[in-house]
Amino acid sequence: MNKAQLVEAIADKLGGRQQAADAVDAVLDALVRAVVAGDRVSVTGFGSFEKVDRPARYARNPQTGERVRVKKTSVPRFRAGQGFKDLVSGSKKLPKNDIAVKKAPKGSLSGPPPTISKAAGKKAAAKKATGAAKKATGAAKKTASAAKKTTAKKTTGAAKTTAKKTTAKKSAAKSTTAAAKKTAAKKAPAKKATAKKAPAKKSTARKTTAKKATARKK
């Protein structure tokens, strides 16, 4: 029996082929998703579906007999329930006008075993811790980057300010030197003129002395 035949077999009980197809798809989808997530799906009287991890191992190639290494993998496993086994073995007869696997009584359905639940809880906690660590690392990197940028800006600003001050000092020194040179240049001609006038006074004194000597001779 394939999926289409399964849908046809339950179509009359569910009110139509489309309803039966939707029901089969929904059941299979829920089952597959639960097993992939690591949960154990158990249907009392029918069986249970679970995910099993197989470690890395060595196997033989059936065609060549060569030893081959098989990687670690996970596979689905189905274990038939006792009621299903009894019906298949013939120890119990199939009911003609009733459901072969009846609904389990209230309180008999249970979730995954404690071991699987704990493992799933540990995995979830580990994922959360890893995510929190990544976020903290990212925040630290951003803070460090911002601090570096701020420090670089401050250093650049201080360097520019120092350069401006140095340039201003050099300009002031140049202006002072130029003003001093101009002042010195202006004072120099005046001294020369004074030096030139001095000999004139000496010549006048000589003339006066000469006049006095002439008067005495007379």
C-alpha positions in Angstrom: 0.0 0.0 0.0 1.3 3.4 -1.0 0.2 6.8 0.2 -2.5 7.2 -2.5 -4.0 3.8 -1.5 -3.8 4.8 2.1 -5.7 7.9 1.4 -8.4 5.9 -0.5 -8.7 3.5 2.4 -9.6 6.2 4.9 -11.4 8.5 2.5 -14.9 7.0 3.4 -14.2 7.4 7.1 -13.1 11.1 6.9 -15.8 12.3 4.5 -13.9 12.5 1.3 -10.6 12.0 -0.5 -9.3 15.5 0.0 -10.0 15.4 3.7 -8.2 12.1 4.0 -5.2 13.4 2.0 -5.0 16.5 4.2 -5.2 14.3 7.4 -2.4 11.9 6.2 -0.1 14.8 5.2 -0.7 16.6 8.5 0.1 13.4 10.5 3.2 12.6 8.6 4.4 16.2 8.7 4.0 16.4 12.5 5.7 13.0 12.9 8.7 13.9 10.8 9.2 17.3 12.4 9.1 15.9 15.9 11.6 13.1 15.1 14.0 15.6 13.3 13.9 17.8 16.4 15.0 14.9 18.6 11.6 14.1 20.1 10.2 10.6 20.5 6.7 10.0 19.0 4.9 7.2 20.7 1.5 5.8 19.8 0.3 3.3 22.3 -0.5 -0.1 20.6 1.1 0.9 17.3 4.7 1.9 18.0 7.2 4.7 18.5 9.4 6.8 16.2 12.7 8.3 17.4 16.0 9.7 16.2 19.1 7.6 16.8 22.7 8.8 16.5 25.2 6.5 15.0 28.9 7.1 15.7 31.6 7.0 13.1 32.6 3.4 12.3 34.2 1.1 9.7 32.1 -1.1 7.4 32.7 -3.5 4.5 31.8 -2.7 0.9 29.5 -5.7 0.0 30.7 -5.6 -3.6 34.5 -5.3 -3.2 34.9 -6.3 0.5 37.0 -3.2 1.0 36.9 -1.6 4.5 35.3 1.8 4.4 35.0 4.5 7.0 31.4 5.6 7.6 30.8 9.1 9.0 28.8 9.9 12.1 25.1 10.1 11.2 21.6 10.2 12.6 18.8 7.8 11.4 15.1 7.4 12.2 14.0 4.3 14.1 10.6 2.7 14.4 9.8 0.3 17.2 6.5 -1.6 16.9 4.2 -1.6 20.0 3.1 -4.7 21.7 -0.4 -4.5 20.3 0.9 -4.2 16.8 3.3 -7.2 17.3 0.5 -9.3 18.7 -1.7 -8.6 15.6 1.1 -9.4 13.2 2.2 -12.5 15.0 -1.4 -13.7 15.1 -1.7 -14.0 18.8 -4.6 -11.5 18.5 -7.1 -11.3 15.8 -7.9 -8.2 13.8 -11.4 -6.7 14.6 -13.7 -6.8 11.6 -15.8 -3.7 12.4 -13.5 -1.8 14.8 -10.2 0.0 14.7 -7.2 -2.2 15.0 -5.2 0.2 17.1 -7.6 1.9 19.5 -7.2 5.2 21.3 -5.1 5.0 24.4 -6.9 5.6 27.7 -6.5 9.0 29.3 -3.2 9.5 31.1 -1.4 6.7 29.2 0.1 9.1 26.6 3.4 10.5 27.7 6.0 12.8 26.1 9.6 11.9 25.4 11.6 10.1 28.0 13.4 12.1 30.7 16.7 11.5 29.1 15.7 13.0 25.8 14.0 15.9 27.5 17.1 16.7 29.5 19.3 16.4 26.4 17.0 18.7 24.5 17.0 21.2 27.4 20.8 21.1 27.6 21.0 21.7 23.8 18.6 24.7 24.0 20.6 26.2 27.0 23.9 25.7 25.1 22.5 27.4 22.0 21.2 30.3 24.1 24.5 30.7 25.9 26.4 30.6 22.6 24.1 33.3 21.2 24.5 35.5 24.2 28.3 35.1 24.0 28.3 36.1 20.3 26.2 39.1 21.1 28.5 40.1 23.9 31.5 39.7 21.7 29.9 41.8 18.9 29.0 44.5 21.4 32.6 44.5 22.8 34.0 44.8 19.3 31.7 47.7 18.4 32.7 49.5 21.7 36.4 49.0 21.0 36.0 50.2 17.4 34.1 53.3 18.6 36.7 54.0 21.3 39.5 53.7 18.7 37.7 56.1 16.3 37.1 58.6 19.1 40.7 58.5 20.3 41.9 58.9 16.7 39.7 61.9 16.2 40.9 63.5 19.5 44.5 62.8 18.6 44.1 64.3 15.1 42.3 67.4 16.5 45.0 67.9 19.1 47.7 67.6 16.4 45.9 70.1 14.2 45.6 72.6 17.1 49.3 72.2 18.0 50.3 72.7 14.4 48.2 75.8 14.2 49.7 77.2 17.4 53.2 76.5 16.1 52.5 78.1 12.8 51.0 81.2 14.6 54.1 81.4 16.8 56.4 81.2 13.8 54.4 83.9 12.0 54.6 86.2 15.1 58.4 85.6 15.4 58.8 86.4 11.7 56.7 89.6 12.1 58.8 90.7 15.2 62.1 90.1 13.4 60.9 92.0 10.3 59.8 95.0 12.5 63.1 95.0 14.4 65.0 95.0 11.1 63.0 97.9 9.8 63.5 99.9 13.0 67.3 99.3 12.9 67.4 100.3 9.3 65.6 103.6 10.1 68.0 104.4 13.0 71.1 103.7 11.0 70.9 106.7 8.6 70.2 109.1 11.5 73.5 108.1 13.1 75.3 108.6 9.9 73.9 112.1 9.4 74.9 113.0 13.0 78.4 111.7 12.3 78.7 113.9 9.2 77.6 117.1 11.0 80.2 116.8 13.7 83.2 117.7 11.4 81.5 121.0 10.5 81.6 122.2 14.1 85.3 121.4 14.2 86.0 123.6 11.1 84.1 126.5 12.7 86.2 126.3 15.8 89.3 126.3 13.7 88.2 129.4 11.8 87.6 131.3 15.2 91.0 130.3 16.4 92.6 131.6 13.2 90.8 134.9 13.5 92.0 135.4 17.1 95.6 134.7 16.1 95.4 137.3 13.2 94.1 139.9 15.6 96.9 139.4 18.0 99.5 139.7 15.2 98.1 143.0 14.2 
